[in-house]
């Protein structure tokens, strides 16, 4: 398919090639019209960030301490605990949808992990990954509730600095209005 083009008049059913965060996809026009003057932000529109303040640029707002103490430390959240401890936040999910979790531990004096919890509490885990040294975490989970939790968790006494915590839909999916045209996008439209 031809690539997306600015100010293009489209008929119903026409297809164009786009890039969504490094992945080639095709999209189909579901409402005839004219595309906008600039290309839509496909990635952030179709797979919006669900974590609030996961980059800790200036503070730790949006995060709740379960046990232990947390402080902002030069663009990270520092979690210090005696035994299990950590911070969490909730976010909205759709039951049955798959989501991708990424996060970094940039300094660690203890075993630690990232846990995704179901709709009852942050520590009721759907999926957990652990490490004993600084690491990049990346895993997927399928939501079992309309509310899920991300929990940055120390396993034993110690201190860990976490950064770049993110949860997004695993696959782009949805409809985007582009000026007067509308595009439908589904995960099956990936180029291979």
N, C-alpha and C positions, 0 to 999 in steps of 0.2 A: 504494500500500500504506500501511497505518497505520504510524506511527513505532514504533520499539522502545519498550517499556514495562517498567518494573521489576515484578518479582514476578508476571509474566503466565504463565498456564498455556497451553502451546502444544501443538498436535497436529503430527504429522509432515506436512511439506509447506507449513505456513503461512509466509507471507512478511511481512517488515517492512522499512521504509525506515530506513537509517542514513546517517551522514556519516562518510567516511573522509578526513580531512585536506582538508576543503572540497569533497569530491566526493560527490554523492549516489549511493547504491547501494541495491539491495535484497538481502536475505539470505533464505535458505530454511532452515527448521528440518529438520535431518536426524536428530535424536533427540528425540522428544517429551519434554517436561519443563517446568520452571518457570524463568523467567529470574531473574537475580540481583537484589539490591537496588539495585545501581548498574550503570550501563551499562559494558560492557567498553571498554577502550582499543583500539578497532578498528585505528587507524593503527599504533601501536607493536607490536601483536601480529601483524598481517598483513604489515607492512613494517618490520621491525625495523632499527635502525641497525647497519650492518656495520663502521663505522669506530670504532676505539677512540681516545678522547680527541681527537676532531676539533674540539673547541671550545677546547682548550688553556687551560682555566680556571685551572690552577695550575702546570702543568709541560708537558713534551713527552714524557712517558712513552708507550710504545707505538709510537714512531716510530724508525726506523733511518736513520742518516746514510749516504748512498751516497758522496758526496764533498762537500767544503766543511765548514762548521761550522753547528751549529744551537744556538740558545738560546731560552729562554722570554722573551717580551717583552710584558708587560702583557696577557695573554690571547691572544697570538698565538704562532706559531712563526716565528722569524726565521732565514731561510736565507741565509747568506753564502757565495759561491763565487767561485773563480777559474776561469773557463770554466764548463762544465756542472757542476751540482751540485744536490743536493736531499736530501729525506727521503722515506721510503716505509714502507708496512706492507702486509702481506698480509691477505686476508679470504677466507672460504669462499663460493663461488658454485656454482650449478647450471648445467651446460652447457646452452646454448640459452635460458636465462632472460634477460630484459632487466632492466637495472638503471639507475637514475638517479644521476648524480654531480653534486653541487653543492659549491662552495667559493668563498671570497673571497680575493683578494689586496688587502690594505688599504693597502699602501705598496710601491712598486716602483721600484728604480733601474736595472732591467735587463729585458730580455725574459724571459718566464717562462711556465710552463704547468702544466697538470694532465694527467697521463698515466695511463691504465689499462693495466696489463700483463697478459699471459696467465700461465699457470702456470709458466713457466720462469724469469723474472726480472722485476724491476720495470721495466726499460727496454725490454722487448720489447712494444711498444705495440699495443694493440687500437684505442685511440682517444686522441687528444691534442687539447687546445685550448690555444692560445697567446695572449698579450697583451703589450703593451709598457707599459701603464699599469695602475694598480689597476682590478680588474674583478670582476664576479660571473660565475663559470663555471657552466654548466649544460649537461649533455649526457647521452645514454644510450649504453649499450653492451650487446652480447649476449655472455654468457660463453662462452668456448671451452675452459675448463678448470674444475676444481673448486677451484682456488686462483687468485685474481686479486690484483693489486697496485694501490694508489693511490700515485702518485709526484708530489710537489710539486717542480717542477723549474725551476731557473734555467737559461736558455739560454746566457748569457754571464756574464762577471764582473759581480758586483753583489750587492745585498741585496734580498730580498723578504720581506714579512710576510704569512703566510697564516692564515686563520681559517675557522671554520664548515665544515669538510670533512665531507662526508656521502656515503654510498653506501647506497641502499635499493632493494628490488625496485621496478621501474617500475610494476607494477600489483598491487593487493591480491589475494591468492590464498591460500586455505587453509581450515581448519576451526577454529572457536573453541568451546570449552566455556563455557557461560554458566550457572552454577549446575548444574541438572540437564538443561538443554536444550543442544543442539549445533547450531551454524549452519555451513552451507557457503557459502563466498564465492568467486566467480571474477571475473576482469576483465570478463566479458561481462554482468555484472549492474549496470553503470553506468547511471544515468539520463542521458538526453541532453537 
